[in-house]
């Protein structure tokens, strides 16, 4: 049951959809995976705006999926509702924060999972569970009726077992969506220090098998983007969840309380500088997108860690929340990885380029085979 907070049995003949329990479903309480919220939550009186397309298409909402508490964590470990079991290896984290949505898809209890992604919360569990996840352009999918973490960074997107199914999930979120007719021609390969060499090799091999033209890209603002991302997500999480944490500290997990408390490290001047960095970072990426069509790098710098004291996993994902650009993650074979686990390739596009990302990811998937 750790996959689900509230199983549902809604009518419909369409795709089975798992809804992260940060997204309102009419008639069902939204818990955000937090005891302090769950104990006081009342049933939502309307669906979140992002569910309109799924309802119109006759999708079956099969449950409100578990998550990392308050959407603020990358492991997917939940002290109140249990931790969804990683189907690749039960000793490993499922990834967060959209852990339940990813696991439901990976074990075929849903065709599509809806997740939120503020710092990697769709792409990270996709990578950990060996499936596909799409982070959308900031503002493309409406957030009305979704529990906020960071208004500057929050997005909604689909998870699925294949790229085609992610396209189908995106078409539920945005009726009329379709993949681009052609894949990207030129890929900018981003290399970040500290990535497991087996994972880097897996990414390079996948791009080569897909016969994509690859050029090296150096992102000069990467380190500044990391600092700015941290300042914005932590301070805006404090603004979003302060009332819950201060009002009921014993009913919020210690790790989330400690992470949100890091907001005190950032002065108003540091936050203002972070927003200036956001713009310069977007400008830097826009400059590269005049020379390459997409960027490619791993989703995770390591293979999924064990459930024992896992590190944060958003070092390679958070900067693309800061840029507010879309990114898709998909599994690729890794020779020499632990227990035959796949690596995960992350492809990043320019603003509103989800269609190109899906077609390019589909080309890679066809070349390397579905995991």
C-alpha positions, 0 to 999 in steps of 0.5 A: 500500500505504500505506493498509494495514499488514497486508492481510487476507482473512478469511472472511465475507459481511458488511460489509468492515471496515478495522481501525486497526492499534492494535486487536488482530486474532487472529493478526496483530501490532499495530504501532501504525504504529511501527517500534519496536513492529512490529519486536518485535510478536508475533501477537495471540492474541485479537481486541480486544473491540470486534471481537466484534460484527463477527465474529458478524455475519460481517463481512470484516476486509479489513486492518489500516489504517495510522495516525499513529504510536502514535495520536498525531498529527493529520496521518496522516503516517507515516515508517515505513509511508508516508502514506495518500493523501488521495483528495480531493487527494494533496497534502493530509494524510489526517488522523490518527490513523485515516488508513488507516481513513478512506482505505480507506473513502473509496476503497471498499476498505472499507464501514466503518473502525474507528478510535480517537479520543482528540483527534479521530482519527476526526473529523479524517480523516473531515473531511480525506477527505470522509466521516463519522466517529463518536466514541463516548461514553467507555467505551461501546465496550470498549477491551480489546485496543486500544493505549492512548494516554490512558485518560481520553480514548480511544474507538472508533468507525466511519467510513463514506461515509454516515451510514447506513453509520456506523449499520451500523458502530456496530451491529457495535460494539454489536449492536442499535444503531439511530438515533433515530426523530427528529432533534434539534429545537434545535441550539446553534451554537458559534462559535470565533474563528479558523475559516475564514469559508468553513467557518463559512458552510458549517456555517450553510448546512447547518443551515439547509437541514436546517431545524433550529432553531438558537440561539447557544451560548457555551461559557465554559469553552472555553479552560480545556478546551483547556489541560486536554485538552492536559495530560491527553493528553500526560501520559497518552501519556507514561505509555503510550509511555514504555517504547517511546520511551526503549527505542528512540528511533531507531525512533520518529518525531521528531515523536511523540517531541517531542510526547510529551516535552511531558509535562514541561511539566505538573506533577502539580498542573497535571494534577490541575487538568486533571481538575477542569476535565474535570468542570466542563467536563462540567457546563457542557455538561450545562447546555447540553444541558438547553436544546439537544439537540445542539451544532454547529460545524466539525470543522476550523478550516481546510481540510485542509492540505498534507503540508508541515509541517501544523499540529495539527488538533484545536483543535475536536475535543479539548474533546469528548474531554475532556467524554467526550461523543459527536460525529459529523462529516460533509461539507457543501458549501463555496462558495469553498473550495479546489478544491471541497473540502467543509467538515465539520460536527461535531455533539456530543451528550450522554452516550450520545446517538449515536442522536440524533447519527446521525439528526440527521446523516442529516437534514443529509446528506439536505438537502445531498446526499452529498458 
